[in-house]
Amino acid sequence: MKLVSFIMPTRNPWVGLKAALQSITNTCHDLKGIEILLRIDSDDHERIKWIPELEIVYGAECVVGPRGRGYVEMGAFVNDLVKIANSYWCWLFDDDAYVEGDWYTELLKVPINPQDGPAVNAENYVLGESHYKNGPNGGPVGLIVPTAFAKTLNHRNPVDQLWLDEIKSRGWTIQQLKGVSYYHDGRPRYI
């Protein structure tokens, strides 16, 4: 079993996806401990052509499925990926984001308990020019939850807020990965 599964539905331009994937692999000192799960739309013919590179260069597992109604179908896309996750943790990672810091070592320090939490996110969240500290209540973006917990959810949009609401309703704490920053482009989403 892997330490973490990166759950990443993707439709953004190649340059953003590549930056996200490179940040994950460049900051991970044990690539055997992670899996990158990508959800690709069946009408995204350009991205489908990239699947061999995504698999070889980044070790990604690609799931191709119907686009449906686009971004508003994010819950279904996440369900597709969480279903096949084989890890202790699921990290909902945006395809227009990147991570800095030794997140792998920090995540290894967090006890895994799918009944009582905690959930995890980066110590710092950066959206464009705005820098935030994720405090004890955390934030929805870049959230990391136990995989066993994620598998119990029927995901709906917005998935990250669903995760945060579920965590809070259970009284879980949210631990921060010290020295880790999650950078998010945060462009408006289009259907």
N, C-alpha and C positions, 0 to 999 in steps of 0.2 A: 504494500500500500504506500502511496506517495504522501508527502507531507501536505501538499496543497495542490488544488486544481484551480487554474485560472479560468474563470467562466467569462467568455468574451464573444457575445454576438457582434458581428462586424459588417459594416456597410460603408464606413468612412474611406476616404482615399488611401491608397497604398502607402503613401509617405507617413501618414499618421499611424496606421497599423504596424508598419515596420518599426517605427520609433517605439511604440508600446512593447512589441515583442523583443526588440533589442534591449530595452531597459530591463525587462524581466530577466533575460538570459545573461546580460552583462553584470547584473547585481546579485546573481545567484551562484554560490560557490559549490552547489551540489545539484546539477541539472537532473540527476537520476531521481531526485526527491520531489520533482514537480511534474505536472502535466498541464499543457496548454490546450484548452478545448475551445474551438472556434465554431460558431454557427454562421453559415454562409447561405445566402438566399439562392435558390435554384435559378433565378433569372439574372444573377450577377455573373455573367459569362466570363468577364475579365478576371474576377477573383477566383472563379473555379479553375481557370488556367494556372493560377498561382499555387494551387493545392500542393503539387509536388515540391515546390520550393518551401512552402510553409511547413511541410512534413519533414523534409530533409534538414533544412537550415535551423528551424526553431523547434523541431520535434513536436509540432502541433498535431492534434487529432482534429480533423475537420468533419463537421456534420453539415450536410447540404439538405435544405428543406424549403418548403414554399414560403414566399415572401409574405403572403397574406396581406394585411393592411399596414405593413411596414413597422415603424417604431412602436405603434400602439400594440403590436403583437409581441413585444419584448418578453412578457411573461412566458409565453409559449416557447420562445427561443431559449430562455434560461431553463425551462423545464427539460427541453431536449438535452441540454448539456449536463445539468445536475444529475439527471437520470444515469448518465454513464460515468460520472465522477468516481474515481477510485482513490480517495485521499481522506485525510483526517479533516482538512479545512477546504472550504470553497471561498475564493476571492473573486468577487464581482468586479471585474477590471474593464474599464472603458477602453474602446479602441482608439480614443483620442487622448489617452493619458500616458504618463510614464512615471516610473518610481525611481527614487534615489535612496541610498543607504543600505545597510546590511539587514534587510528585512528577514532574510532566511534565518540567520542566527537568532534574531529577536523573536521570530515566530516559534522557533524550537523551544523557547523558554516558557511559552504559554501553555498551561494545562488544558487538555481537551476534555470537555464534559458536555455532551450534547443535550443533557437534561437541564443543567444549571449554568451553562455558559462557562466562560465569558465569550463575548464577541470581541473582535479586534479591528483596529484600523491604524493607519499611519499616524505618527505624532503630529505631523504637519500636513495640512491640505492647502494646495496652491491652485487658485482658479484665476487664470490670466495674471494680472498684476496684484491680485489680492492674496495675502498670506494669512492663514488661520491656524490656530492650535486646536487640535481635536481634544477637548477636555474629557472629563469622566462620562459625559453623556454621548460622546462620540458624534459622528455625523453619518449620513447615509452613503456618501460617495466613497467608493473604494473599501467597502465593508468586507470583513472576513468572518465567516461563521463556520461552526462545525458542519461537516458534510452531512452527517446523520440528521442534523436539524434541518438543513436545506432540503433534504430529500422528503421531509414531511410536509413541505409547503406546496400549495397550488399557486404558483407564481402568477402575478398579474402586475400590470404597469401602474406606477413606477416600482420596479422590483426592489431597488435599493431602499426606498422608503418603506416598502412592505417588510423587508428584513428588519429595519430599525424599529418599526412599530411592534413587530412580533417580539423582538428582543426586550423592548421596554415593557411590554405587557407581561412578560415572564419575570421581570425584575432583574435581568442579567446586568452585570457590569460590562463595560467596554474598556479593554486595555489598549494602550497605544504602543506601537512599535517604536521604541526610543531611537531617535536619530534618523527616522525614515520619513521621507516626504513623498506625497502623492500629488503629482501635477496633472491638472485636468484642463483641457482646452475649453470644454463647456460651451461649444457652439450650439445654437438653437438646432433642434432636431426637426427633420421634415419627414412627412409620411411618404 
